[in-house]
Amino acid sequence: MLLIVLKKKLLFWCLVVCSESHTFTTLYIGINGHTIAGIPEISSVSTLDGRQIDYYDSEIKKLIPRQDWMKEFASSDRFKEYTEIRERVQQTNKIDIHFLMQQFNHSHGVHTYQRMYGCDWDNQTRASEGFDQYSYDGEDYVTLDVKELRYITPVQQGIITMLKWNNDRAQLELLRQYYQHECVHWLKHFLTLRKVDVERRAPEVSLLQKDPSSPVVCHATGFYPAAVTITWLKNGQEHYEDVDFGDLLPNMDGTFQKTVTLTVFPDEWKKNQYVCVVEHEGNTIQKILRKDEIKSNNSKFLIVWYSVFIVVILFRIFMSHH
């Protein structure tokens, strides 16, 4: 189970748009051992104020922009520099999964390591703060105290790494420069590129069903910001029996999706009226449960869900322990 203890600064996917505080973060995930087909050995994403702006993994071996304004940036000379930074960080990542397995006496099995680093910047106070954290199998391993410029560890297995990295004063000074200057520079640059890319987007709502005897899924997608309420009504009254509320999930473009599933037998449709009500940003969308409103929950829909599997993992990693 991929979990990571991230105890600093990231209010992921729940950003208040009008806030003057901004966060630029990059997360790497490495997986050792036999894994699910299609899940890369190494993957990473960068986010600006909680919205994914790029993606990289060891299978595609290139940096993919995830926002329209990042696609424009990808055609510039600076994108090459930005990509080289990503590749260099990955190459110089000092935590080796096999070394960690030895430290924790793990000779086999699936194990993970993560690195999350970035910076916060307050547009009002002009104050900034960097953060850099490593974890193994979802638990803190080594963390850089950027203010004190030293690594700390909560576990005995991290002592060797902590001492070694703390003795490399030249590398520590480079990290100080990065978190005080370069990271904030990139954050400001991306804010400039993004401009007004925080527009509100209304949800697209569909009723989905695999076959006539399957549960009916009320699926809302493509909305921003994240706050949404989805309710099933039965004969005009809120209905919670046999209703399953799905998680809020991120889409690749920075919008969100959510499902609420109703398990009801077809003969109940004739006796009662069921309506899915979606409320977002003061607007209400209703879908009445009837045959002409239902779309087939076919393989294409399943592919869409699978395509966000990595992002879902990252989303849950960020949200855990907050």
C-alpha positions in Angstrom: 0.0 0.0 0.0 1.5 3.2 -1.2 1.5 5.8 1.6 3.9 8.5 2.5 4.0 10.6 5.6 4.1 14.2 4.3 3.9 16.5 7.3 4.7 19.9 5.8 2.9 22.5 3.9 1.0 20.9 1.1 -2.8 21.5 1.0 -3.2 19.2 -2.1 -6.2 19.6 -4.4 -8.0 21.7 -1.8 -6.5 25.0 -2.6 -8.5 28.2 -2.0 -8.0 30.0 -5.3 -7.8 33.5 -3.9 -5.0 32.6 -1.5 -1.7 34.5 -1.8 0.3 31.5 -0.7 1.7 29.3 -3.5 3.3 25.8 -3.5 5.5 24.2 -6.1 6.2 20.5 -5.5 7.8 17.5 -7.2 7.1 14.0 -6.1 9.1 10.9 -7.2 7.8 7.3 -6.6 10.0 4.3 -7.1 8.7 0.7 -7.0 10.9 -2.4 -6.6 9.8 -5.9 -7.3 6.9 -7.3 -9.3 4.2 -4.7 -9.9 1.0 -4.2 -11.7 1.4 -4.3 -15.5 1.6 -0.8 -16.9 2.7 0.8 -13.6 6.2 2.2 -14.2 9.2 1.5 -12.0 9.8 5.2 -11.5 7.3 8.0 -11.9 7.1 11.7 -10.9 4.8 14.6 -11.1 5.1 18.3 -10.4 2.2 20.4 -9.1 1.6 24.1 -8.8 -0.9 25.0 -6.1 -2.1 21.4 -6.1 -2.7 21.2 -9.8 -0.6 18.7 -11.8 1.6 20.5 -14.4 3.8 17.7 -15.7 4.4 14.0 -15.6 7.4 11.7 -16.1 8.0 8.0 -15.8 10.7 5.4 -16.6 8.6 3.9 -19.5 7.8 7.0 -21.6 11.2 8.6 -20.6 10.1 12.1 -21.3 8.5 15.0 -19.5 4.8 15.5 -20.4 3.1 18.8 -19.8 -0.4 18.5 -18.2 -1.7 22.0 -18.6 -2.3 24.0 -21.8 0.0 26.7 -20.6 2.7 24.1 -19.9 2.3 22.9 -23.5 3.3 26.4 -24.7 6.2 26.3 -22.2 7.3 22.9 -23.6 8.1 24.5 -26.9 10.5 27.0 -25.3 14.2 26.8 -24.7 13.6 27.0 -20.9 11.7 23.7 -21.0 14.9 21.9 -22.0 16.6 23.3 -18.9 13.6 22.4 -16.8 13.6 18.8 -18.2 17.4 18.5 -17.5 16.8 19.5 -13.9 14.2 16.7 -13.6 16.5 14.1 -15.2 19.5 15.3 -13.1 17.5 15.0 -9.8 16.5 11.5 -10.7 20.0 10.5 -11.6 21.5 12.0 -8.5 18.8 10.7 -6.2 21.0 9.3 -3.4 18.5 6.9 -2.0 18.8 3.5 -3.7 16.0 1.1 -3.3 18.3 -1.9 -3.0 20.4 -0.2 -0.3 17.2 0.6 1.6 16.0 -3.0 1.4 19.3 -4.0 3.0 19.0 -1.4 5.7 15.5 -2.7 6.6 16.5 -6.4 6.2 14.1 -6.9 3.2 15.4 -9.5 0.8 12.4 -9.7 -1.5 8.9 -8.4 -2.0 7.5 -5.1 -3.4 8.9 -2.0 -1.8 8.6 1.7 -2.5 10.6 4.8 -1.9 9.4 8.4 -2.4 11.0 11.8 -2.5 8.9 14.9 -2.2 10.5 18.3 -2.5 9.6 21.9 -3.3 8.9 25.3 -1.8 6.2 27.6 -0.5 6.1 31.3 -1.4 3.8 33.9 0.1 3.0 36.7 -2.4 2.2 39.1 0.4 5.1 38.6 2.8 7.5 37.5 0.1 8.6 34.8 2.5 9.6 31.4 1.2 10.3 28.0 2.7 11.7 24.8 1.1 11.0 21.2 2.0 12.7 17.9 1.0 11.5 14.5 2.4 12.3 10.9 1.7 10.3 7.8 2.8 10.5 4.1 2.4 7.4 1.9 2.3 5.3 4.9 3.3 7.2 5.9 6.4 9.6 8.8 7.0 13.2 7.9 6.3 15.3 11.1 6.0 14.1 14.7 6.0 16.1 17.8 5.2 15.7 20.6 7.7 16.2 23.4 5.2 16.5 26.2 7.8 19.1 24.3 9.9 20.6 22.8 6.7 20.9 19.4 8.1 19.2 16.0 7.6 17.3 14.3 10.4 15.8 10.8 10.6 13.2 9.2 12.9 14.4 5.7 12.3 17.6 3.8 13.2 18.0 2.6 9.6 18.3 6.2 8.4 21.3 7.1 10.6 24.0 6.0 8.1 22.4 8.1 5.3 21.8 11.1 7.6 25.5 11.2 8.7 26.8 10.7 5.2 24.6 13.5 3.7 25.3 15.9 6.6 29.0 15.6 6.0 28.6 16.7 2.4 28.6 20.4 3.1 29.1 21.3 -0.6 25.9 19.5 -1.5 24.0 21.0 1.4 25.0 24.5 0.2 23.7 23.7 -3.3 20.4 22.6 -1.8 20.3 25.8 0.3 20.7 27.9 -2.9 18.1 25.8 -4.7 15.4 26.2 -2.0 16.1 29.8 -1.3 16.4 31.0 -4.9 15.9 28.5 -7.8 12.8 26.8 -6.5 11.1 30.1 -5.8 12.2 31.4 -9.2 10.6 28.4 -11.0 7.4 28.8 -8.9 7.1 32.5 -9.9 7.8 31.7 -13.5 5.0 29.1 -13.6 2.6 31.5 -11.9 3.3 34.0 -14.7 2.7 31.4 -17.3 -0.4 30.1 -15.7 -1.9 33.6 -15.4 -5.7 33.2 -15.1 -5.7 29.4 -15.4 -7.9 29.0 -12.4 -11.2 29.4 -14.0 -14.2 27.6 -12.6 -15.5 24.7 -14.6 -19.0 23.1 -14.3 -19.3 19.3 -14.1 -20.4 17.0 -16.8 -22.9 14.6 -15.3 -23.7 11.1 -16.7 -25.6 8.1 -15.5 -23.6 4.9 -16.2 -24.5 1.2 -16.1 -22.6 -1.8 -17.2 -25.8 -3.9 -17.8 -29.5 -3.7 -16.9 -28.9 -5.6 -13.6 -25.9 -3.6 -12.5 -25.8 -0.6 -10.1 -26.2 2.8 -11.6 -23.3 5.2 -11.3 -23.9 8.9 -11.2 -20.6 10.3 -12.6 -19.6 14.0 -12.4 -16.4 15.0 -14.0 -14.4 17.9 -15.4 -15.3 20.3 -12.6 -13.2 22.9 -10.7 -12.8 23.8 -7.9 -13.1 20.5 -6.1 -16.0 21.1 -3.7 -19.1 19.2 -5.0 -22.2 17.5 -3.5 -23.8 14.5 -5.2 -27.1 13.2 -3.9 -29.6 10.6 -5.0 -33.3 11.5 -4.5 -36.1 8.9 -4.3 -39.5 10.5 -4.9 -38.1 13.9 -4.1 -36.5 12.8 -0.8 -32.8 12.3 -0.1 -32.0 8.6 -0.4 -29.0 6.9 1.3 -30.0 3.3 1.3 -27.8 1.2 -1.0 -25.9 4.3 -2.0 -22.0 4.2 -2.2 -20.1 7.4 -2.2 -16.9 7.3 -4.2 -13.7 9.2 -3.6 -13.0 12.6 -5.1 -10.4 11.9 -7.8 -8.2 14.2 -9.9 -8.2 14.3 -13.7 -5.1 14.9 -15.7 -6.1 18.4 -16.6 -6.4 19.6 -13.0 -10.2 19.2 -12.8 -11.9 16.6 -10.6 -14.3 13.7 -10.8 -16.6 11.9 -8.4 -19.1 9.1 -8.5 -22.1 8.1 -6.3 -23.4 4.6 -7.0 -27.0 3.5 -6.5 -27.9 -0.2 -6.3 -31.6 -0.5 -7.3 -33.5 -3.2 -9.1 -35.1 -2.3 -12.4 -38.7 -2.9 -11.2 -38.1 -0.2 -8.6 -37.7 2.3 -11.4 -41.4 1.8 -12.3 -42.6 2.3 -8.8 -40.4 5.2 -7.8 -38.5 8.2 -9.3 -34.8 8.3 -8.7 -32.9 11.5 -9.5 -29.1 12.2 -9.2 -28.5 15.8 -8.1 -25.1 17.4 -8.5 -24.4 20.8 -6.8 -21.3 22.8 -7.7 -20.5 26.4 -7.1 -24.2 27.3 -6.6 -25.4 25.5 -9.7 -27.5 22.4 -9.8 -27.6 19.6 -12.4 -30.2 16.8 -12.2 -30.3 13.5 -14.0 -33.5 11.4 -13.8 -32.9 7.7 -13.7 -34.5 6.4 -16.9 -33.3 4.2 -19.8 -32.8 7.1 -22.2 -30.5 8.9 -19.7 -28.2 5.9 -19.0 -25.0 5.4 -20.9 -23.2 2.0 -21.1 -20.4 1.7 -18.6 -18.2 0.0 -21.2 -14.5 -0.7 -21.5 -13.8 2.9 -22.7 -15.0 4.2 -19.3 -12.8 1.7 -17.5 -9.8 2.8 -19.6 -10.4 6.4 -18.4 -10.4 5.3 -14.8 -7.3 3.2 -15.4 -5.6 6.2 -17.1 -5.8 8.2 -13.8 -4.6 5.3 -11.6 -1.1 6.8 -11.1 -2.6 10.2 -10.3 -5.0 8.6 -7.9 -2.1 7.0 -6.1 -0.3 10.3 -5.9 -3.4 12.0 -4.7 -3.9 9.6 -1.9 -0.3 9.8 -1.0 -0.5 13.6 -0.6 -3.8 13.6 1.2 -2.8 10.9 3.8 -1.8 12.3 7.2 -3.3 15.7 6.5 
